[in-house]
Amino acid sequence: MPANQRKLVVERPAGEVFAFFADPTNDPRWRSHVKEITASGPPGVGSTVHQVVAGPGGRGIPADFEVTAYQPPTRYAFRVTAGPVRPVGEFRFAPAGAGTEVTFSLSAELSGIKKLFLSRPVQRSMDGEMAALDKAKTLI
């Protein structure tokens, strides 16, 4: 099962850090493979976000997601509802000195032929999401 988790400290208050990651309009600023993203309304549990990400050959792949946890300023979670792979993700925010520790985790259940052919590309994608946190940190 492809999965990854990363922790980093952002030298900003938890509310500010939570607000940045929970606002999908910020995603293209730090997630370079996001081609298109629009929220269906105000953030909260059950809200949906339409997202298209760059796939093989630059082809757009739908990757819409639903917010499954929205607890400012400590937790934001989602599950992907469109596309060939349906990962789940979670951000947790905790005080860390004068800043905020961000823990980001992603995982995807793959079975059958998807497990055989998609495990490595999905893992690489998740690794890229974790690496992109460095860019997010500079933007907050």
Steps between C-alpha positions, in 0.01 A plus 500: 500500500655833398529731800711781636513735796704809572537746784636850483486814712365825359588813695144634496198462732291183462190687382692662217663172394168313516330770291769474231477123458119485531453756220508314166573821309850486651573151362627606154751728675676210669382187315644551151304214340158656578360622169155607621324526837169647618314460828125437500437736789629589844740253660365242739429130540324376188611787277640395164783631287532445125864439412688404183862392534768439237526136404720309256596713202349808668150360452249630756367246749197574718581477870199657672492465877266526794595657833460234771629699800507875556606592852674839503781538593597136569381266223403498132439174312368393161432204274533506122173409328594512130779357290673165469647513855307615809748594774409637839698777663523684827668811632553535876617822660657531846686774686879481466677778686407825328375314195288207388593140434324374187457125452378402155413139416374335182406140422323311224355150497580328171398151401503275198640643180520851647735372770719336237522798262439808715682440830830658392354802317260569788784475752709743291204738491461481878872558546465810281211626715719468808789682332263781398446582868832688487352740246184540709713587802662788310157637397333504840 
